[in-house]
Amino acid sequence: MIFARDPLMALIVGAVFDNKPHRHYAIQLTIALGRDFIVNGNSVENGFHFQPVM
């Protein structure tokens, strides 16, 4: 896993498994590197998912 952070953003490169529901205080952009993935029980087939602040 790669993790980089500065005061305005963070970058995490790695797999996420069985993540529990949580709130976001910043936007999140998830990009697939090779295959589809699941968000909230739905398959993401376009290669990316944008999660707004909730």
Phi and psi restraints in degrees (range 20) as a CNS / XPLOR table:
assign (resid 1 and name C) (resid 2 and name N)
       (resid 2 and name CA) (resid 2 and name C) 1.0 -111.7 20.0 2
assign (resid 2 and name N) (resid 2 and name CA)
       (resid 2 and name C) (resid 3 and name N) 1.0 133.6 20.0 2
assign (resid 2 and name C) (resid 3 and name N)
       (resid 3 and name CA) (resid 3 and name C) 1.0 -134.2 20.0 2
assign (resid 3 and name N) (resid 3 and name CA)
       (resid 3 and name C) (resid 4 and name N) 1.0 125.9 20.0 2
assign (resid 3 and name C) (resid 4 and name N)
       (resid 4 and name CA) (resid 4 and name C) 1.0 -133.6 20.0 2
assign (resid 4 and name N) (resid 4 and name CA)
       (resid 4 and name C) (resid 5 and name N) 1.0 140.2 20.0 2
assign (resid 4 and name C) (resid 5 and name N)
       (resid 5 and name CA) (resid 5 and name C) 1.0 -147.4 20.0 2
assign (resid 5 and name N) (resid 5 and name CA)
       (resid 5 and name C) (resid 6 and name N) 1.0 142.6 20.0 2
assign (resid 5 and name C) (resid 6 and name N)
       (resid 6 and name CA) (resid 6 and name C) 1.0 -135.5 20.0 2
assign (resid 6 and name N) (resid 6 and name CA)
       (resid 6 and name C) (resid 7 and name N) 1.0 -179.1 20.0 2
assign (resid 6 and name C) (resid 7 and name N)
       (resid 7 and name CA) (resid 7 and name C) 1.0 -61.8 20.0 2
assign (resid 7 and name N) (resid 7 and name CA)
       (resid 7 and name C) (resid 8 and name N) 1.0 -20.2 20.0 2
assign (resid 7 and name C) (resid 8 and name N)
       (resid 8 and name CA) (resid 8 and name C) 1.0 -109.1 20.0 2
assign (resid 8 and name N) (resid 8 and name CA)
       (resid 8 and name C) (resid 9 and name N) 1.0 -12.8 20.0 2
assign (resid 8 and name C) (resid 9 and name N)
       (resid 9 and name CA) (resid 9 and name C) 1.0 -161.4 20.0 2
assign (resid 9 and name N) (resid 9 and name CA)
       (resid 9 and name C) (resid 10 and name N) 1.0 167.6 20.0 2
assign (resid 9 and name C) (resid 10 and name N)
       (resid 10 and name CA) (resid 10 and name C) 1.0 -138.8 20.0 2
assign (resid 10 and name N) (resid 10 and name CA)
       (resid 10 and name C) (resid 11 and name N) 1.0 149.8 20.0 2
assign (resid 10 and name C) (resid 11 and name N)
       (resid 11 and name CA) (resid 11 and name C) 1.0 -128.9 20.0 2
assign (resid 11 and name N) (resid 11 and name CA)
       (resid 11 and name C) (resid 12 and name N) 1.0 125.5 20.0 2
assign (resid 11 and name C) (resid 12 and name N)
       (resid 12 and name CA) (resid 12 and name C) 1.0 -125.4 20.0 2
assign (resid 12 and name N) (resid 12 and name CA)
       (resid 12 and name C) (resid 13 and name N) 1.0 124.5 20.0 2
assign (resid 12 and name C) (resid 13 and name N)
       (resid 13 and name CA) (resid 13 and name C) 1.0 -116.8 20.0 2
assign (resid 13 and name N) (resid 13 and name CA)
       (resid 13 and name C) (resid 14 and name N) 1.0 115.6 20.0 2
assign (resid 13 and name C) (resid 14 and name N)
       (resid 14 and name CA) (resid 14 and name C) 1.0 163.8 20.0 2
assign (resid 14 and name N) (resid 14 and name CA)
       (resid 14 and name C) (resid 15 and name N) 1.0 175.5 20.0 2
assign (resid 14 and name C) (resid 15 and name N)
       (resid 15 and name CA) (resid 15 and name C) 1.0 -84.5 20.0 2
assign (resid 15 and name N) (resid 15 and name CA)
       (resid 15 and name C) (resid 16 and name N) 1.0 145.6 20.0 2
assign (resid 15 and name C) (resid 16 and name N)
       (resid 16 and name CA) (resid 16 and name C) 1.0 -121.7 20.0 2
assign (resid 16 and name N) (resid 16 and name CA)
       (resid 16 and name C) (resid 17 and name N) 1.0 125.8 20.0 2
assign (resid 16 and name C) (resid 17 and name N)
       (resid 17 and name CA) (resid 17 and name C) 1.0 -122.1 20.0 2
assign (resid 17 and name N) (resid 17 and name CA)
       (resid 17 and name C) (resid 18 and name N) 1.0 135.9 20.0 2
assign (resid 17 and name C) (resid 18 and name N)
       (resid 18 and name CA) (resid 18 and name C) 1.0 48.9 20.0 2
assign (resid 18 and name N) (resid 18 and name CA)
       (resid 18 and name C) (resid 19 and name N) 1.0 53.6 20.0 2
assign (resid 18 and name C) (resid 19 and name N)
       (resid 19 and name CA) (resid 19 and name C) 1.0 -78.0 20.0 2
assign (resid 19 and name N) (resid 19 and name CA)
       (resid 19 and name C) (resid 20 and name N) 1.0 131.5 20.0 2
assign (resid 19 and name C) (resid 20 and name N)
       (resid 20 and name CA) (resid 20 and name C) 1.0 -81.0 20.0 2
assign (resid 20 and name N) (resid 20 and name CA)
       (resid 20 and name C) (resid 21 and name N) 1.0 153.9 20.0 2
assign (resid 20 and name C) (resid 21 and name N)
       (resid 21 and name CA) (resid 21 and name C) 1.0 -56.3 20.0 2
assign (resid 21 and name N) (resid 21 and name CA)
       (resid 21 and name C) (resid 22 and name N) 1.0 140.7 20.0 2
assign (resid 21 and name C) (resid 22 and name N)
       (resid 22 and name CA) (resid 22 and name C) 1.0 -155.6 20.0 2
assign (resid 22 and name N) (resid 22 and name CA)
       (resid 22 and name C) (resid 23 and name N) 1.0 169.4 20.0 2
assign (resid 22 and name C) (resid 23 and name N)
       (resid 23 and name CA) (resid 23 and name C) 1.0 -95.1 20.0 2
assign (resid 23 and name N) (resid 23 and name CA)
       (resid 23 and name C) (resid 24 and name N) 1.0 151.2 20.0 2
assign (resid 23 and name C) (resid 24 and name N)
       (resid 24 and name CA) (resid 24 and name C) 1.0 -110.6 20.0 2
assign (resid 24 and name N) (resid 24 and name CA)
       (resid 24 and name C) (resid 25 and name N) 1.0 132.9 20.0 2
assign (resid 24 and name C) (resid 25 and name N)
       (resid 25 and name CA) (resid 25 and name C) 1.0 -104.0 20.0 2
assign (resid 25 and name N) (resid 25 and name CA)
       (resid 25 and name C) (resid 26 and name N) 1.0 1.4 20.0 2
assign (resid 25 and name C) (resid 26 and name N)
       (resid 26 and name CA) (resid 26 and name C) 1.0 -148.0 20.0 2
assign (resid 26 and name N) (resid 26 and name CA)
       (resid 26 and name C) (resid 27 and name N) 1.0 163.2 20.0 2
assign (resid 26 and name C) (resid 27 and name N)
       (resid 27 and name CA) (resid 27 and name C) 1.0 -67.6 20.0 2
assign (resid 27 and name N) (resid 27 and name CA)
       (resid 27 and name C) (resid 28 and name N) 1.0 157.1 20.0 2
assign (resid 27 and name C) (resid 28 and name N)
       (resid 28 and name CA) (resid 28 and name C) 1.0 -133.7 20.0 2
assign (resid 28 and name N) (resid 28 and name CA)
       (resid 28 and name C) (resid 29 and name N) 1.0 130.3 20.0 2
assign (resid 28 and name C) (resid 29 and name N)
       (resid 29 and name CA) (resid 29 and name C) 1.0 -116.3 20.0 2
assign (resid 29 and name N) (resid 29 and name CA)
       (resid 29 and name C) (resid 30 and name N) 1.0 117.1 20.0 2
assign (resid 29 and name C) (resid 30 and name N)
       (resid 30 and name CA) (resid 30 and name C) 1.0 -107.5 20.0 2
assign (resid 30 and name N) (resid 30 and name CA)
       (resid 30 and name C) (resid 31 and name N) 1.0 129.0 20.0 2
assign (resid 30 and name C) (resid 31 and name N)
       (resid 31 and name CA) (resid 31 and name C) 1.0 -122.5 20.0 2
assign (resid 31 and name N) (resid 31 and name CA)
       (resid 31 and name C) (resid 32 and name N) 1.0 127.7 20.0 2
assign (resid 31 and name C) (resid 32 and name N)
       (resid 32 and name CA) (resid 32 and name C) 1.0 -78.2 20.0 2
assign (resid 32 and name N) (resid 32 and name CA)
       (resid 32 and name C) (resid 33 and name N) 1.0 138.1 20.0 2
assign (resid 32 and name C) (resid 33 and name N)
       (resid 33 and name CA) (resid 33 and name C) 1.0 -112.7 20.0 2
assign (resid 33 and name N) (resid 33 and name CA)
       (resid 33 and name C) (resid 34 and name N) 1.0 63.6 20.0 2
assign (resid 33 and name C) (resid 34 and name N)
       (resid 34 and name CA) (resid 34 and name C) 1.0 129.8 20.0 2
assign (resid 34 and name N) (resid 34 and name CA)
       (resid 34 and name C) (resid 35 and name N) 1.0 -20.3 20.0 2
assign (resid 34 and name C) (resid 35 and name N)
       (resid 35 and name CA) (resid 35 and name C) 1.0 -156.1 20.0 2
assign (resid 35 and name N) (resid 35 and name CA)
       (resid 35 and name C) (resid 36 and name N) 1.0 167.3 20.0 2
assign (resid 35 and name C) (resid 36 and name N)
       (resid 36 and name CA) (resid 36 and name C) 1.0 -68.2 20.0 2
assign (resid 36 and name N) (resid 36 and name CA)
       (resid 36 and name C) (resid 37 and name N) 1.0 163.7 20.0 2
assign (resid 36 and name C) (resid 37 and name N)
       (resid 37 and name CA) (resid 37 and name C) 1.0 -143.3 20.0 2
assign (resid 37 and name N) (resid 37 and name CA)
       (resid 37 and name C) (resid 38 and name N) 1.0 171.9 20.0 2
assign (resid 37 and name C) (resid 38 and name N)
       (resid 38 and name CA) (resid 38 and name C) 1.0 -111.2 20.0 2
assign (resid 38 and name N) (resid 38 and name CA)
       (resid 38 and name C) (resid 39 and name N) 1.0 132.3 20.0 2
assign (resid 38 and name C) (resid 39 and name N)
       (resid 39 and name CA) (resid 39 and name C) 1.0 -129.3 20.0 2
assign (resid 39 and name N) (resid 39 and name CA)
       (resid 39 and name C) (resid 40 and name N) 1.0 123.3 20.0 2
assign (resid 39 and name C) (resid 40 and name N)
       (resid 40 and name CA) (resid 40 and name C) 1.0 51.5 20.0 2
assign (resid 40 and name N) (resid 40 and name CA)
       (resid 40 and name C) (resid 41 and name N) 1.0 39.4 20.0 2
assign (resid 40 and name C) (resid 41 and name N)
       (resid 41 and name CA) (resid 41 and name C) 1.0 81.2 20.0 2
assign (resid 41 and name N) (resid 41 and name CA)
       (resid 41 and name C) (resid 42 and name N) 1.0 0.1 20.0 2
assign (resid 41 and name C) (resid 42 and name N)
       (resid 42 and name CA) (resid 42 and name C) 1.0 -111.6 20.0 2
assign (resid 42 and name N) (resid 42 and name CA)
       (resid 42 and name C) (resid 43 and name N) 1.0 137.0 20.0 2
assign (resid 42 and name C) (resid 43 and name N)
       (resid 43 and name CA) (resid 43 and name C) 1.0 -72.2 20.0 2
assign (resid 43 and name N) (resid 43 and name CA)
       (resid 43 and name C) (resid 44 and name N) 1.0 131.9 20.0 2
assign (resid 43 and name C) (resid 44 and name N)
       (resid 44 and name CA) (resid 44 and name C) 1.0 -100.9 20.0 2
assign (resid 44 and name N) (resid 44 and name CA)
       (resid 44 and name C) (resid 45 and name N) 1.0 109.8 20.0 2
assign (resid 44 and name C) (resid 45 and name N)
       (resid 45 and name CA) (resid 45 and name C) 1.0 -104.3 20.0 2
assign (resid 45 and name N) (resid 45 and name CA)
       (resid 45 and name C) (resid 46 and name N) 1.0 -7.4 20.0 2
assign (resid 45 and name C) (resid 46 and name N)
       (resid 46 and name CA) (resid 46 and name C) 1.0 -91.6 20.0 2
assign (resid 46 and name N) (resid 46 and name CA)
       (resid 46 and name C) (resid 47 and name N) 1.0 0.5 20.0 2
assign (resid 46 and name C) (resid 47 and name N)
       (resid 47 and name CA) (resid 47 and name C) 1.0 93.8 20.0 2
assign (resid 47 and name N) (resid 47 and name CA)
       (resid 47 and name C) (resid 48 and name N) 1.0 -8.2 20.0 2
assign (resid 47 and name C) (resid 48 and name N)
       (resid 48 and name CA) (resid 48 and name C) 1.0 -150.7 20.0 2
assign (resid 48 and name N) (resid 48 and name CA)
       (resid 48 and name C) (resid 49 and name N) 1.0 160.0 20.0 2
assign (resid 48 and name C) (resid 49 and name N)
       (resid 49 and name CA) (resid 49 and name C) 1.0 -142.2 20.0 2
assign (resid 49 and name N) (resid 49 and name CA)
       (resid 49 and name C) (resid 50 and name N) 1.0 129.7 20.0 2
assign (resid 49 and name C) (resid 50 and name N)
       (resid 50 and name CA) (resid 50 and name C) 1.0 -105.3 20.0 2
assign (resid 50 and name N) (resid 50 and name CA)
       (resid 50 and name C) (resid 51 and name N) 1.0 121.6 20.0 2
assign (resid 50 and name C) (resid 51 and name N)
       (resid 51 and name CA) (resid 51 and name C) 1.0 -110.0 20.0 2
assign (resid 51 and name N) (resid 51 and name CA)
       (resid 51 and name C) (resid 52 and name N) 1.0 112.2 20.0 2
assign (resid 51 and name C) (resid 52 and name N)
       (resid 52 and name CA) (resid 52 and name C) 1.0 -73.2 20.0 2
assign (resid 52 and name N) (resid 52 and name CA)
       (resid 52 and name C) (resid 53 and name N) 1.0 171.9 20.0 2
assign (resid 52 and name C) (resid 53 and name N)
       (resid 53 and name CA) (resid 53 and name C) 1.0 -64.9 20.0 2
assign (resid 53 and name N) (resid 53 and name CA)
       (resid 53 and name C) (resid 54 and name N) 1.0 135.9 20.0 2
